[in-house]
Amino acid sequence: MYVARLDEPVRLLTFTTLFPNSAQPFHGLFVERRLQRIIATGEAQARVVAPVPWFPWRNNVFGAYAKFARVPAAESADGLSVTHPRYAVIPKVGMSVAPALMTCCVEGHVRSIARRFDFDLVDAHYFYPDGVAAAHIARKLRRPLVITARGSDLNVLAEFSAPRRQIVRAAQHCAAIITVSDALKRKLLELGVSESKITVLRNGVDLEAFRPLSAEPRTGPAFLSVGNLVEGKGHEIVLRGLAELPGARLRIAGDGPLRHELRTLARELGMTDRVTFLGQVGQESLKQHYNAVDATILVSAREGMPNVVLESLACGTPVIASRVGGIPEVLTNSTAGRMLDEASPECVRAAVVGLLAHPPQKAAVREFAERFAWEPVIRDQLALYRRVIAENPR
């Protein structure tokens, strides 16, 4: 029987489709940031398996699928070894069989890594199909499994019967589950998952990377909306909410299929000269934008624990946001910002007017954000890993 020595670094096999790569540098940054901080403690080592859908053509005419084709088979992320095995995807009709296809295509690759890197546990992020496939592979390799629930894996995919059954089965077979909010924990409890398996470890924020800076001079109120330009992120609600506020300017950070539609809406609302579409924005630039506005506005239909909220607060900028997911667990008083009673232009407008009438001090917002530092989160996550390993010798 092999038992990991508790004074040795934990050896992780991180398994997730949510991980940045050279073709999609902003994809799954939140998973990479947490893992890099765990590795930086010196108490863990890791290899990352980040499966990518198979697609044969790289031409941009094929949109997002072409990006999958451009992802390299292997690369390094700040010294971390990352591989991208391909798995088959059946568009539109393949939701229920996605975990089986992923398992079939990726299991051999994980076995080959295990021969070179004898990992102690499988660290999976996103329940479906990633966590379900990881449950099959971990069981075959006789390794304990920890699954982290992130948001839409439970808020959206678990609403479908086939994914829901497979999510529940994977939850039953894994050694521990991490959720990034109490709201996601409650979702698992509603699915019948044992509370004893669930640990809430919220996202942290890099307080050095995101911090208050000298404010840019500006002629009127300014706001920031961050997120992919897709259904459910609420950028159109923000646009409509600010349209009737004279002089209010908006920066939109993100890209996606609704880019043209949102530009058209801005034009129809007479806001063309008041809205800036920034596209995808890196961490350093995003810090500048948080610091250049009066508030960050997030009107999502659903969220897990959005990093946007924590990053904005760390920069001393309050947040106006929907009352969904883990957001109420962060915006607990008016120093941090305002929560919307409903995702409507009228509520956005009222919240903006109220915030501008009584703006919190930048230093107070920053002080509030300091309770979300990464250090205690990483400490607790390492302790959970060590407990799982100790309870599951092989």
C-alpha positions in Angstrom: 0.0 0.0 0.0 1.3 3.4 -1.0 0.8 6.2 1.5 1.9 9.8 0.7 4.2 11.3 3.4 2.6 14.3 4.9 5.9 16.2 5.0 6.2 15.9 1.2 4.6 18.2 -1.4 1.1 17.2 -2.5 1.2 16.0 -6.1 -1.8 17.1 -8.1 -3.2 16.1 -11.4 -5.3 19.1 -12.3 -8.0 18.1 -14.8 -10.1 20.8 -16.4 -11.2 22.3 -19.7 -11.0 25.7 -18.0 -7.4 26.6 -18.3 -5.6 29.3 -20.4 -3.6 28.3 -23.5 -1.6 30.2 -26.1 -4.7 30.4 -28.5 -7.1 31.4 -25.6 -5.0 33.3 -23.1 -8.0 34.5 -21.0 -9.8 31.2 -20.9 -10.1 29.8 -17.3 -7.6 32.3 -15.8 -9.3 31.9 -12.4 -8.3 28.2 -12.3 -4.7 29.0 -13.2 -4.4 31.8 -10.7 -5.5 29.6 -7.8 -3.3 26.7 -8.9 -0.2 28.9 -9.3 -0.7 30.2 -5.8 -0.9 26.7 -4.4 2.3 25.8 -6.2 4.1 28.9 -5.0 3.8 27.8 -1.4 6.2 25.0 -2.1 3.7 22.5 -0.6 2.4 21.2 -3.9 3.5 20.1 -7.3 1.1 19.7 -10.3 0.6 18.6 -13.8 -2.3 20.1 -15.8 -4.4 18.1 -18.2 -6.7 20.6 -20.0 -8.6 18.7 -22.7 -9.6 20.6 -25.9 -12.3 19.6 -28.4 -10.9 18.0 -31.6 -11.3 20.1 -34.7 -9.3 19.8 -37.9 -9.2 23.3 -39.4 -7.5 26.5 -38.2 -9.1 29.0 -40.5 -10.8 31.9 -38.7 -13.9 31.3 -40.8 -14.7 28.4 -38.3 -14.8 30.8 -35.3 -14.2 29.4 -31.9 -13.6 25.9 -33.3 -10.6 27.2 -35.2 -9.1 28.3 -31.9 -9.3 24.8 -30.6 -7.3 23.6 -33.6 -4.6 26.1 -32.8 -4.1 25.0 -29.2 -0.7 23.2 -28.9 -0.5 19.6 -27.6 1.7 20.7 -24.7 3.0 24.0 -23.3 4.3 25.6 -20.2 2.5 28.2 -18.0 5.0 30.0 -15.8 6.9 26.7 -15.4 3.8 24.6 -15.0 3.5 21.6 -17.4 0.2 21.8 -19.3 -1.0 19.2 -21.9 -4.1 19.5 -24.2 -5.3 16.1 -25.3 -8.1 16.2 -27.8 -11.5 14.7 -27.3 -14.4 14.2 -29.6 -17.4 16.5 -29.5 -20.8 16.1 -31.2 -22.2 19.6 -31.7 -25.8 20.2 -30.4 -26.6 16.6 -29.6 -23.6 15.5 -27.6 -24.3 17.0 -24.1 -25.3 13.7 -22.5 -22.4 11.7 -23.9 -19.7 14.4 -23.5 -18.2 12.9 -20.3 -18.0 9.4 -21.9 -16.3 10.8 -25.0 -13.9 12.8 -22.9 -13.0 9.8 -20.7 -12.5 7.5 -23.8 -10.2 10.0 -25.5 -8.2 11.3 -22.5 -7.8 8.3 -20.1 -4.8 6.9 -21.9 -3.1 10.3 -21.8 -3.6 10.5 -18.1 -2.3 7.0 -17.6 0.9 8.0 -19.4 1.4 11.0 -17.1 0.8 8.8 -14.0 3.8 6.6 -15.1 6.1 9.7 -15.1 4.4 11.7 -12.3 2.9 9.6 -9.6 0.2 12.0 -8.5 -1.6 11.7 -5.2 -5.0 12.9 -6.3 -7.0 14.2 -9.2 -8.0 17.9 -8.8 -10.9 18.5 -11.2 -12.5 21.9 -11.9 -16.0 22.3 -13.4 -18.4 19.5 -12.7 -19.6 18.7 -16.2 -18.3 17.2 -18.3 -14.8 17.6 -16.7 -15.7 16.4 -13.1 -17.7 13.5 -14.4 -14.9 12.3 -16.8 -12.4 12.8 -14.0 -14.5 10.6 -11.7 -14.2 7.7 -14.2 -10.5 8.2 -14.7 -9.7 8.6 -11.0 -11.6 5.5 -10.1 -9.8 3.4 -12.7 -6.4 4.8 -11.6 -7.4 4.3 -7.9 -6.7 7.9 -7.0 -8.9 10.1 -4.8 -10.8 12.9 -6.6 -11.6 16.5 -5.5 -14.0 18.4 -7.7 -14.4 22.2 -7.6 -17.8 23.6 -8.7 -17.5 26.9 -10.4 -20.9 28.2 -11.4 -22.7 27.4 -14.6 -21.8 23.7 -14.2 -24.4 23.6 -11.4 -26.5 26.7 -12.2 -27.1 25.8 -15.8 -26.0 22.2 -16.8 -27.5 20.6 -13.7 -31.0 21.7 -14.9 -30.8 19.1 -17.6 -31.7 15.5 -16.6 -28.8 13.6 -18.1 -26.1 15.9 -16.9 -27.8 16.1 -13.5 -27.7 12.4 -13.0 -24.0 12.2 -13.9 -23.1 15.1 -11.7 -24.8 13.5 -8.7 -23.0 10.2 -9.5 -19.6 11.9 -9.7 -20.3 13.7 -6.4 -21.1 10.4 -4.7 -17.8 8.9 -5.9 -15.4 11.8 -5.2 -13.6 12.2 -2.0 -14.4 15.9 -1.5 -16.1 18.8 -3.2 -15.1 22.5 -3.2 -17.6 25.2 -4.0 -16.6 28.8 -4.5 -19.8 30.1 -2.8 -22.4 29.1 -0.3 -25.0 29.4 -3.1 -23.3 26.6 -5.0 -23.1 24.5 -1.9 -26.9 24.9 -1.5 -27.3 23.8 -5.1 -25.5 20.6 -4.4 -27.5 20.0 -1.3 -30.7 20.4 -3.4 -29.3 17.7 -5.6 -29.0 15.3 -2.6 -25.2 15.5 -2.2 -24.0 14.9 1.3 -23.0 18.1 3.1 -20.1 16.3 4.8 -18.3 16.2 1.4 -18.7 19.9 0.6 -16.2 22.7 1.6 -16.8 26.3 0.6 -13.5 28.0 -0.4 -14.3 31.3 -2.1 -12.1 32.9 -4.7 -9.4 35.2 -3.4 -8.0 38.3 -5.0 -4.4 39.3 -5.7 -4.2 42.5 -3.5 -0.9 43.5 -5.1 -1.9 43.1 -8.7 -5.2 44.9 -8.1 -4.8 48.0 -6.0 -5.8 51.7 -5.9 -4.0 54.0 -8.4 -4.1 57.7 -9.0 -7.4 58.5 -10.7 -7.5 59.6 -14.3 -9.1 63.1 -14.8 -12.6 62.9 -16.3 -15.5 65.2 -17.1 -18.4 63.1 -15.8 -19.3 59.8 -14.1 -17.8 56.7 -15.6 -18.6 53.0 -15.3 -17.1 49.6 -16.3 -18.9 46.4 -17.3 -16.7 43.3 -17.5 -17.6 39.9 -19.0 -17.9 37.9 -22.2 -20.3 39.5 -24.7 -22.8 36.7 -24.5 -26.4 36.2 -23.3 -26.8 36.4 -19.6 -24.0 38.9 -18.8 -26.4 41.8 -18.9 -24.3 44.4 -20.9 -27.4 45.5 -22.8 -29.2 46.2 -19.4 -26.2 48.4 -18.3 -26.4 50.3 -21.6 -30.1 50.9 -21.3 -29.7 51.9 -17.6 -27.0 54.5 -18.3 -28.6 55.9 -21.5 -30.8 58.4 -19.7 -28.0 59.6 -17.3 -26.5 62.7 -19.0 -22.8 62.5 -19.4 -22.5 58.9 -18.0 -19.7 57.0 -19.8 -19.3 53.2 -20.0 -16.4 51.0 -20.8 -17.2 47.4 -21.8 -14.3 44.9 -21.3 -14.8 41.5 -23.1 -15.5 40.0 -26.4 -18.0 37.5 -27.8 -20.8 36.9 -30.3 -23.0 39.8 -29.2 -20.3 42.4 -30.0 -22.1 43.7 -33.1 -25.5 43.6 -31.4 -24.3 45.7 -28.5 -22.6 48.2 -30.7 -25.9 48.6 -32.6 -27.8 49.1 -29.4 -25.3 51.8 -28.2 -25.9 53.6 -31.5 -29.7 53.3 -31.2 -29.6 54.7 -27.7 -27.5 57.6 -28.9 -24.5 56.5 -26.8 -21.9 55.9 -29.4 -19.7 58.7 -28.1 -20.2 57.6 -24.5 -19.4 53.9 -24.8 -16.0 52.3 -25.4 -15.7 48.7 -26.4 -12.3 47.5 -25.0 -12.3 43.9 -26.3 -10.4 41.3 -24.2 -8.3 43.1 -21.6 -5.3 41.7 -19.7 -4.9 41.9 -16.0 -2.6 45.0 -16.0 -4.9 47.0 -18.2 -8.0 45.8 -16.4 -6.5 47.3 -13.2 -6.2 50.7 -14.9 -9.9 50.5 -16.0 -11.1 49.6 -12.5 -9.3 52.6 -11.2 -10.7 55.0 -13.9 -14.4 54.6 -13.1 -16.9 55.4 -10.3 -18.2 51.8 -10.1 -18.1 48.5 -11.8 -21.5 47.2 -12.9 -22.2 43.5 -13.2 -25.8 42.5 -14.2 -25.3 38.8 -14.8 -28.3 36.4 -14.8 -26.2 33.9 -12.9 -22.7 33.7 -11.3 -20.6 31.5 -9.1 -18.1 33.8 -7.3 -17.1 36.4 -9.9 -13.6 37.6 -9.8 -14.7 40.9 -11.3 -16.3 41.9 -8.1 -13.3 41.1 -5.9 -10.8 42.8 -8.4 -12.8 46.0 -8.5 -13.1 46.2 -4.7 -9.4 45.6 -4.4 -8.8 48.6 -6.6 -11.0 50.7 -4.3 -13.9 50.8 -6.8 -17.4 49.9 -5.5 -19.6 47.4 -7.4 -23.2 47.5 -8.5 -24.3 43.9 -9.1 -27.2 41.4 -9.5 -28.3 39.6 -6.4 -27.2 36.2 -7.8 -24.8 33.4 -6.9 -22.1 34.3 -4.5 -22.4 38.0 -5.0 -24.5 38.7 -1.9 -21.8 36.9 0.1 -19.3 39.6 -0.9 -21.4 42.8 -1.1 -22.4 42.7 2.5 -22.6 46.5 3.1 -22.8 49.8 1.3 -19.1 50.3 1.5 -18.7 47.6 -1.1 -21.5 48.9 -3.4 -25.1 48.2 -4.2 -27.1 45.0 -5.1 -29.9 45.2 -7.6 -33.4 43.9 -6.6 -33.9 43.0 -10.2 -31.8 43.0 -13.4 -33.5 45.9 -15.1 -32.4 49.3 -16.6 -34.5 51.1 -14.0 -32.8 49.4 -11.1 -29.3 50.0 -12.6 -30.1 53.7 -13.0 -31.5 54.0 -9.5 -28.4 52.2 -8.0 -26.0 54.5 -10.0 -27.8 57.6 -8.9 -27.7 56.4 -5.2 -24.1 55.5 -5.4 -23.1 58.8 -7.0 -25.0 60.7 -4.3 -23.2 58.9 -1.5 -19.9 57.5 -2.9 -17.8 55.3 -0.5 -14.3 56.4 0.1 -11.7 54.5 -2.1 -9.6 53.6 1.0 -12.6 52.2 2.7 -13.5 50.0 -0.3 -9.9 48.7 -0.4 -9.9 47.9 3.3 -13.2 46.0 2.8 -11.6 44.0 0.0 -8.6 42.9 2.1 -10.7 40.3 3.8 -10.6 38.4 0.5 -6.9 37.8 0.3 -5.7 34.5 -1.2 -3.6 33.3 1.7 -6.3 31.8 4.0 -8.0 30.2 1.0 -4.8 28.5 -0.2 -4.0 27.3 3.4 -7.4 25.7 3.7 -7.2 24.2 0.3 -3.9 22.5 1.0 -5.2 21.2 4.3 -8.2 19.7 2.4 -5.9 18.0 -0.1 -3.8 16.5 2.7 -6.8 15.2 4.5 -8.1 13.6 1.4 -4.8 11.9 0.8 -4.5 10.7 4.4 -8.1 9.3 4.3 -7.6 7.5 0.9 -4.4 5.5 1.0 -3.7 3.3 -2.0 
